[in-house]
Each structure stands twice: as C-alpha cells, then as structure tokens.
C-alpha cells in the first residue's frame, strides 16, 4: 500500500467539505466508524471517501467493496463516483448484501454446492415452495400457517442458523424445525436459493474455504458500509469474515436512527465494531444541513433520554428558525381537521403540497387523516404503502361485508372464497365458474345448488356457503360497527393475520375498519342516519359505497403535486419543508407494545428522533385528548416524548381543547358518552370529568377514563400511561387537576 498521500483543500474532491467531513474522507489506512447524524451529508462523505482512495492510488476501483441496503442507494453511489472521477464503474463491487453475495456465489457456485445457473426465489416463490412442501408432508396449515413458517425459516437464517442448530423444546417447534430441514433439502434438489440463503450460503463458503476467504481478503483491502446501524447479526459476521484482521473497514451509520429491530437489525453492532476492529477513529458528523436549530434541539433533547448511545449532538448554522408547534386536539377528527386547515393555509401562502409530509406511527392511523383530506379535496399520496381502503386486509373484510349485503357479488366471492385458506383449489373454482355459466346464474347460486351433492368443490365450498349463511343470519339487526367486527372475526381474518410476522399492523387496520363504521354511523354522510327509517342494510350499502369512493379516487397520480402521507418508518431518508407528526399519545407513540419489549422504548424514541429530523423549516406535533380506537372512544395522555422537549422550543397553538370539528360534542358531555349507565346523582357526586387530566403523587400525570359506584362509595379509573390503568378509591385518590 502507498503511504498516506498529501492533500490540499484545492483538490476538487475535497472542495466544500466541512472539517469533520474532510477528516472522515482523508482518514489514514485504518478502520473507522463515522457517526453520521441526520442531514449531515453522509452519502457525500461515503462517495468522496471512495473517490479519494481511488484518486490517490491507495486502491484500484476493483480493489474495494462498498455495501448499501438498497439498489437505489448503490446506483446513486456509482453515479456520484462517475461524476467525480473519469473511471468505468462497471467492474466495481458496489451493491446490497444480497447482490454482492449473489455475485460471489456465481463465481464459486461449485464450491458453494450450487448449480451454475441457480435461480433466486423471491418472497412469493419461496412461500409457494413452502406450501407445496407442507402439503407433501401432510402438515396442517391451520396449525402451521405457511407465512409463519416462512418467517421462521428466514429468521433462523438471518441469525446464521441451519435447522440442526435451532433449539426445539416442544412438538410445535420440533415440527417447524423439521419443515425447515425438509425445505433446505428441497431447495438443494431444485438448485434454488431464497434471499436469506444467499447471505448464509456465502458466509458458510467463506468460513469453510480458507483459500476463497484469503483471496477476497487480499482483494478487498478497503470495505465501506452504509447504514451500518441496520445490519443484522449474520451481515455483521459476514463483514468480519470478509475483512479479516488486516483490512480497513469504513462503517458509516447513526445509532440514533436504528429503527428496524423488528427486522433483525442490531444496533449493538456499532459498539461491537469499535472493539472487534480496534477502531482508533470515531468521527462524528454533527453539522446538519437540513433543519433549523429549534428542530434539531428538539430532536437532541428527545434522544438524550436513551442510554448506551455512542453520543453526538446535531447543530446547524442556519439559525433557530420557527418554534416547534404543538396542537392539543379535542379528538382525532379535530386533529385531522386542524392538519388539513394548516396545509390549506400553507399551500395558499406558496408552500407546495409535495414539500409537506404527514407522518403517523402505524398505518391504521391514516384512515381518519385520509378522510379529512378527501373531504377537503386535497390530493395526497401514501408513500411506501396503500391508502386505507386499498389495503389487502381491508378489501378482504369489505368483500365479506359485500357478500352479507349481496351474496351474488361474484367479484367479492372470488376474492375471499379461499381466503383465509379453506382447501378450495383452482380446479374447484373452475368447476364452480363453469357451473355458473351453464346455469346462467351467480357463483353463489351455483355454489348453493351444489351444496351437499359433492359435485363441485367438496367440503371447502360447502364450508364457505355455511360461513356466509351464518354471517347473514348473525348480521340481522346488529349495528354497522358490529357487522364490521363480525366480518373481521367470524371470517377468520384476524386469526389468520395473528400468525404473520408483521400481522400486528394488519389487525390494527381491521380494528380501524370497525372504527370507520362507528364514525360513518355517527357522522353526517349525506343524511344516512336511521332516524329516517333506513335499515342497517341500507347503511351497510352506503358504507360500502363510501369505501369504494375513497379507495377509487383522490390519491394523486404519479407526477402530480400532492401531500405525502407515510409511517415514520417509511420516512427514513426523506426530508420535507413542513412535517406534521400526528397521534403523539402514550400507547400510539410510543407504541404500547414497546413497554413489554426489552429496549422497545429506546427504539420508539429513535423512531421519534427520525420523525422530527425529517423537517427542514416547520414542524407540527399533534395529539388528541380522545380518539376512536377499535370502535370505542379512548382517552389518552400526551406522549412522553412531548415532555422531553424543552418548553422554550415549543409554541402551543391552543391552551385547551376546542370542539371545532369531528363529532361536534361539547367537552363537558364526554362523561355521558363514556358512562351512559351512570345516574345523574353519580355524576353530580363525581368531582372529575371523564377525559380530564390529573396528577397523582405516586403515579404521575394521567387521564380520567371512567368511574363507578355511588356517592358514598365511588372509585375512579385513571390511565397513567407508562404506569398503566389504576382504579383509585375516590376518598383516598389524592388527585389534583392539571
């Protein structure tokens, strides 16, 4: 290797770099960790480092390896390198973990035990293989849903485990291990590899074959890794093998933006990296080129509450900017209307809709927001996902509701006749469709004509007919929201999604559909209330029409200016002039599940940090005192993350909730909404209102959610957020109003 070259600021590659960026780009031949804060120019540093190493002849273009997490990032990196240096990047090893492993396995397929033309299974293909295999093994797909088996197999591989190395303590886990083992054998016979297999097979090859390992260690003297905080256990072990003890690792990442723990990302890899690679240089890129300092100070304050951070503090020379705006809404509809009003005002003042983003913690929260935007005729686009009524689980539930309204709806029937799976194959469906054509009737009529005759579909179709008939019977006389609940539970949809790795979001969406039905019943959608003598069936028909209209229109076409809607997870890597973060209540953000998981709250805080740092000029934080969840009004308390922001950075837009939209009820009427069973005597004896914020000397701040008893013996239930729900005897409660 050459000695460390002399550099000058006149070098075009280095022009415009700040001192810390320059230090990172021109580090000597050693492993280094670059802590790159949000908006600190990490992509520029990474590509400048590659170009500088090549220009100063410390390495040839084919003698370094750069790892990214997306093909888009890899292409951008190569484009920037080409713009900096007159070189052909075709032979460079720059790509994703999977892409680079595929390239290496192609070169050494024989040693890896793969055919030269081995094929890669995508997620859908892998699931098909698992389903076929389970059928051959006579495995009950209700006890072992194929999607759950797929997640199990991929999860084991991501941990670097083959079937024989997986612990199995009971019959269920033993059967999973057996399926995993047979699946591996099947893939080997077929000469195919799934995504997780690419990395695991490549790791095993390098670990097993010293000659191949030494070859690549000699070749790739410099290894650079982007988004290092997102690496999982196996990816980190693969990098360690490839780098050996002599090579230089240049890891760029931000532990404060590690938000993919649910996918296996291990934030601890960054701290291990310092020890494992004897890192002498930790360069902190803390100057932010995106946001004003009030926004950055809010982010710094929030993330400072996490422990075991590597530590950095974002700053900017752009000035303080505007204060962070906080809005306390009366309810979720009021919150949505406030956001719509602000967007319309900002747009009228010249801010493009595409420069504004509306963020939420979970997909289910988008339904109320989407409806408000739809009603205001504001074009929007759901980034990285689907609009509420277009999501697969919602369309499945609506299809069952459509069959309740009209069993002769062929489109709805075809959508759910075998979802969740009930053993109705393609041939059975063909026979059913042929019978319908021959008899000139609907698929439903053809199905009931054949029930019990065994001519079409057998038990699967018989069971489906029985299910729809049961749904129709149980739907008689119940409310629209109860009907929505019926469609999501009796159909088996909720049970089906409980077995998926990421099924929690889908179940939350199904529960939000029940909420949508409650809202549709309570609010004035074209005077559809039952006071005019309309039946629940009429209301169901109108609700289904409403869902179709909101699904079929209004999302902006590609290229058209539109507001951006997305989850916080989807927003990572993006930036906007104006950002709204909605639903900042305990249980939503942070998510209630995080309180039960090790380090769950810290990841939720990192998620909030990511959300805040998406904003360049203006940031809105909103929360609601009441919110319709799972078809019921719930009262929450503001997120702890709001408490962690210094008061001097905030501008409160209202001092108390104002019922300007939504259900339009006065706040003082809320006890009647939540506690209809209570008598007027009890109400008069109760000094606290449902929804009122209170403080307790032991449990901290909370919100009154209900009460019971009589004037002489009454107790109050308070939601204390992180302390949970508490029943307190009113006589000894020692509560004070906030």
Buried (B, 14 or more C-beta within 10 A) or exposed (E): EEEEBEBEEEBEBBEEBBEBBBBBBBBEBEBBBBBBBBBBBBBBBBBBBBBBBBBBEBBBBEBBBBBBBEEEBBEBBBEBBBEBBEBEBEEBBBBBBBBBBBEBBEEBBEEBEBEEEBEBBEEEEBBEBBBEBBEEEEBEBEEBBBBBBBBBBBBBBBBBBBBEEBEBEEEEEEBBBBBBBBBBEBBEEEBBBBBBBBBBBBBBBBEEBEEBBEBBBEBBBBBBBBBBBBBBBBBBBBBBBBBBEEBBBBBBBBBBBBBBBBEBBBBBBBBEBBEBBEBEBBBBBBBBBBBBBBBBBBBBBBBBBBEEBBEBEBBBEBEEBEBBBBBBBBBBBBBBBBBBBBBBEBBEEEBEBBBBBBBBBBBBBBBBBBBBBBBBEBBBBBBEBBBBBBBEBBBBBBBBBBBBBBBEBEEBBBBBBBBBBBBBEEEBBEBBBEBBEEEEBBBBBBBBBBBEEEEBBBEBBBBBBEBBEEBEEBBEEEBBBBBBBBBBBBBBBBBBBEBBBEBBBBBBBBBBBBBBBBBBBBBEBEEBBEEEEBEBBBBBBBBBEBBEEBBEEBBBEEEEEBBBBBBBBBBBBBBBBBBBBBBBBBBBBBBEEBBEBEBBBBBBBBBBBBBBBBBBBBBBBBBBBBBBBBBEBBBBBBBBBBEBBEEEBBEEEEEEBEBBBBBBBEBEEBBEEBBEEBEEEBBEBBBBBBBBBBBBEEBBBBBBBBBBBEEEEBBBBBBBBBBEEBEBEBEEBEBEEE
